[in-house]
């Protein structure tokens, strides 16, 4: 089957788009334009975007935003109010630690304490009729980075399906959306590598064989700060203002929609492992793969028959064996 692939740099990462069948380069270019459009709306890494307009008006006045921004902000705030670890207002803490940037630092306790006063999701006021967002306190900062990639990947798939495309790969760096049946393997399943959290070359320690799906991974190895006193990763706990501390190195979610993968990686990462009854009633969430710091690969909801272990330094198990359910 014919394919066309092209790489771009957006959303702070390398993006790879691949279409199979009878693809046209212009279709990839239009897809890239769509990604760039959403980045212009959502980014907090530039001074101008709709989200930055909200942040710049914090403590002053509500801001009217587009349908797309309002919809994603509302979803993010409602999720934040569930208090499971996800927090769309964590921006001040992210900017304080700056992990992943050249000027990353370990802040003082007083600096952290001040930021914790600015991340309460109940201090965001939404108006469904006017499509306005208002951050009630000065210096509050909305950051949609935890779910924006998933939202954008889903929109690209919508576009490809509207074009009548049958198969493609949307790789947004940590977010992988595999559309249609795989033309690369006789069984029409995709083969997805689970990366080693400890290898600098990010070799795969296991492969998951699955049909059309979104694959979202969150890991402590993605961005971190090394100091004389220790290593600090980028997943911040909104309750403490510091990097989350548990035995997980990474969580990978297999789901129908990429935005659900973003949400559920956060839920399970903050839970520290499998949750009882997690996603049992949801047919659009296929399962999770946990990689622990002590080199265990734990499956929840995914069958072991879907997994090929590639590194015998790791032990493959399931949540029932490890956690009794």
C-alpha positions in Angstrom: 0.0 0.0 0.0 1.2 3.5 -0.8 2.1 5.8 2.0 3.2 9.4 2.4 4.9 10.7 5.6 6.1 14.1 6.6 7.6 15.6 9.8 6.9 19.0 11.3 7.8 20.8 14.5 4.9 22.0 16.5 3.5 21.8 20.1 7.1 21.8 21.4 7.9 18.5 19.8 8.6 16.6 16.5 5.4 15.6 14.8 5.1 12.8 12.3 2.1 12.4 10.1 1.6 9.3 7.9 -1.2 8.5 5.5 -1.7 5.2 3.6 -3.7 4.3 0.5 -3.7 7.0 -2.1 -2.4 10.0 -0.1 -1.7 13.5 -1.3 1.0 15.7 0.2 -1.5 18.5 0.3 -3.6 16.5 2.7 -0.7 16.4 5.1 0.0 20.1 4.7 -3.6 20.9 5.5 -3.4 18.6 8.6 -0.3 20.5 9.6 -2.1 23.8 9.2 -4.9 22.5 11.4 -2.3 21.6 14.1 -0.7 25.0 13.8 -4.2 26.7 14.1 -5.0 24.9 17.4 -1.5 25.6 18.7 -2.1 29.3 18.0 -5.3 29.0 20.2 -4.0 26.9 23.1 -0.3 27.6 23.5 1.1 29.3 26.7 4.6 29.3 25.3 4.0 32.5 23.3 2.6 35.9 24.4 -0.3 35.7 21.9 -3.0 33.0 22.1 -6.5 32.8 23.3 -5.4 31.0 26.4 -2.7 33.7 27.1 -5.4 36.3 26.8 -7.3 34.6 29.6 -4.1 34.5 31.7 -3.2 38.1 31.0 -6.7 39.2 32.2 -6.5 37.1 35.4 -7.9 39.1 38.3 -9.2 41.8 36.0 -12.0 40.7 33.7 -13.6 37.7 31.8 -12.3 37.0 28.3 -14.5 35.9 25.3 -13.0 32.9 23.5 -13.7 30.7 20.5 -16.0 27.6 20.8 -12.9 25.3 20.6 -11.1 27.0 23.4 -14.2 27.4 25.6 -15.1 23.7 25.2 -11.6 22.5 26.1 -11.2 24.9 29.0 -14.5 23.9 30.4 -13.6 20.2 30.2 -10.2 20.9 31.8 -11.7 22.8 34.7 -14.4 20.2 35.4 -11.7 17.5 35.4 -9.6 19.7 37.7 -12.5 20.0 40.2 -12.6 16.2 40.4 -9.3 16.5 42.4 -7.6 13.3 41.1 -4.4 15.0 40.2 -5.1 16.7 36.9 -5.1 20.5 37.3 -5.4 22.9 34.4 -4.4 25.8 36.5 -1.1 24.4 37.5 0.6 27.0 35.2 2.2 29.0 38.1 3.9 25.9 39.4 5.1 24.8 36.0 6.6 28.2 35.4 8.1 28.2 38.9 10.0 24.9 38.4 10.6 25.3 34.6 11.5 21.7 34.3 12.5 20.9 30.7 13.9 24.4 30.2 17.5 25.7 30.5 16.6 27.8 33.6 14.9 25.0 35.5 15.3 25.3 39.3 14.2 23.8 42.6 12.1 26.6 44.2 11.9 27.5 47.9 9.1 26.3 50.1 7.7 29.8 50.3 7.6 30.2 46.5 5.8 26.9 46.3 3.3 27.9 49.0 2.5 31.2 47.1 1.9 29.3 43.9 -0.5 26.8 45.6 -2.8 29.8 46.4 -3.2 30.3 42.6 -4.2 26.9 41.4 -7.6 26.3 42.8 -9.9 25.2 39.9 -12.9 26.7 41.7 -11.4 30.1 41.2 -12.2 29.9 37.4 -15.5 31.3 36.4 -17.1 30.0 33.2 -20.1 31.5 31.3 -21.7 29.1 28.8 -23.9 31.8 27.3 -21.2 34.4 26.7 -18.3 31.9 26.2 -16.2 33.7 28.7 -13.5 32.5 31.0 -12.4 34.5 34.1 -9.5 33.6 36.4 -10.5 35.4 39.6 -7.0 36.0 41.1 -4.2 38.0 39.6 -1.3 35.8 38.4 -3.4 32.7 37.9 -2.4 30.8 34.8 -4.4 28.3 32.7 -2.3 25.6 31.0 -4.0 23.1 28.7 -0.8 21.3 27.9 -2.0 18.1 29.7 -4.9 17.5 27.3 -4.3 19.8 24.2 -2.3 17.2 22.2 -5.0 14.6 22.7 -7.7 17.1 21.6 -5.7 18.0 18.5 -4.9 14.4 17.5 -8.6 13.6 17.6 -9.4 16.6 15.4 -6.8 15.5 12.8 -8.3 12.0 12.8 -11.8 13.6 12.3 -10.3 15.5 9.3 -8.8 12.4 7.8 -12.0 10.4 8.2 -13.9 13.2 6.5 -11.5 12.9 3.6 -12.4 9.2 3.4 -8.9 8.0 4.5 -8.8 4.5 5.8 -5.5 4.3 7.6 -2.9 6.7 9.1 -0.6 7.5 11.9 -0.7 10.7 13.9 2.3 11.0 16.1 2.4 14.1 18.2 5.3 13.0 20.5 3.9 11.0 23.4 0.5 10.9 21.7 0.1 8.3 19.0 -3.2 7.9 17.2 -3.4 4.8 14.9 -6.3 5.2 12.5 -7.9 2.2 10.8 -6.4 -1.3 10.4 -2.7 -1.5 10.1 -1.5 -2.0 6.5 2.0 -2.9 7.8 1.1 -6.4 9.2 -0.8 -9.4 7.9 -3.0 -9.5 11.0 -4.0 -5.8 10.4 -3.0 -5.0 14.0 -0.6 -2.2 14.9 2.5 -3.0 17.0 3.2 -0.4 19.6 6.4 -0.2 21.6 6.4 0.5 25.3 9.6 2.5 25.9 12.1 1.8 28.6 12.1 4.5 31.3 15.8 3.9 32.0 17.4 3.7 28.5 18.7 6.9 27.1 18.0 5.5 23.6 14.3 4.8 24.6 14.4 1.2 23.4 11.2 -0.8 23.6 10.8 -3.2 26.5 7.5 -4.6 25.3 5.3 -4.5 22.2 1.5 -4.3 22.3 -0.5 -5.6 19.4 -3.8 -3.9 18.9 -6.3 -2.6 16.3 -7.2 1.1 15.7 -6.5 3.1 18.9 -4.9 6.0 20.6 -1.8 5.5 22.6 -0.8 8.1 25.2 2.2 7.7 27.5 3.2 9.8 30.4 6.5 9.2 32.1 8.8 10.7 34.6 11.7 10.3 32.1 10.2 12.8 29.6 11.5 16.0 31.3 13.5 16.2 34.4 16.0 18.4 36.4 19.2 16.9 37.7 20.8 18.6 40.8 23.4 17.8 43.3 20.6 16.9 45.7 18.6 14.6 43.4 16.5 14.3 40.3 13.1 16.0 39.8 10.7 15.1 37.1 8.0 17.3 35.5 4.8 15.6 36.8 3.9 18.0 39.6 1.5 17.2 42.4 -1.0 20.1 42.8 -1.5 19.2 46.4 2.2 19.6 47.4 3.5 21.7 44.6 6.4 19.2 44.1 7.0 16.3 41.7 4.8 13.4 42.3 6.5 10.6 44.3 5.4 7.0 43.8 6.7 3.8 42.2 5.6 4.5 38.7 8.0 5.3 35.9 5.4 5.5 33.1 1.7 4.9 32.3 0.4 4.2 28.8 -3.3 4.3 28.0 -4.9 2.5 25.0 -8.2 4.1 24.1 -10.4 5.1 21.2 -10.0 8.9 21.7 -6.6 10.5 22.4 -8.0 13.1 24.8 -9.3 10.2 27.0 -5.8 8.8 27.0 -4.4 12.1 28.2 -7.0 12.2 31.0 -6.6 8.6 32.1 -2.8 8.6 32.2 -3.0 11.4 34.7 -5.7 9.6 36.7 -3.7 6.4 37.0 -0.3 8.1 37.5 -1.6 10.0 40.5 -3.4 6.8 41.8 0.1 5.2 41.8 -1.1 2.0 39.9 -4.3 0.2 38.8 -7.6 1.4 40.2 -10.3 -1.1 41.2 -12.9 -1.3 38.4 -11.1 1.3 36.3 -12.8 1.7 32.9 -14.6 -1.6 33.2 -17.9 0.0 31.9 -16.2 2.0 29.1 -15.8 0.2 25.8 -13.8 3.2 24.5 -10.9 2.7 26.9 -9.1 -0.5 26.1 -6.5 -0.8 28.9 -3.4 0.5 30.6 0.3 -0.5 30.8 2.2 0.5 33.9 6.0 0.4 34.1 7.3 0.6 37.6 10.7 1.8 38.9 11.5 -1.7 40.0 11.1 -3.1 36.5 7.6 -4.6 36.4 5.2 -4.2 33.5 1.7 -4.3 34.9 -1.4 -4.7 32.6 -4.9 -3.5 33.5 -7.8 -4.6 31.2 -5.4 -5.5 28.4 -4.9 -9.3 27.9 -1.4 -10.7 28.2 -1.9 -12.3 24.8 -1.6 -8.8 23.3 1.9 -8.3 24.7 5.3 -9.4 23.6 8.0 -8.9 26.2 11.2 -7.6 24.6 13.5 -7.1 27.6 13.9 -9.9 30.1 15.1 -7.5 32.7 11.4 -6.7 33.1 8.7 -8.9 34.6 5.3 -8.9 32.8 2.3 -9.3 35.1 -1.2 -8.1 35.5 -3.1 -6.0 38.0 -4.9 -9.0 39.5 -1.6 -10.7 40.4 -0.1 -7.5 41.7 -3.0 -5.8 43.4 -5.6 -8.6 43.9 -8.2 -7.4 41.5 
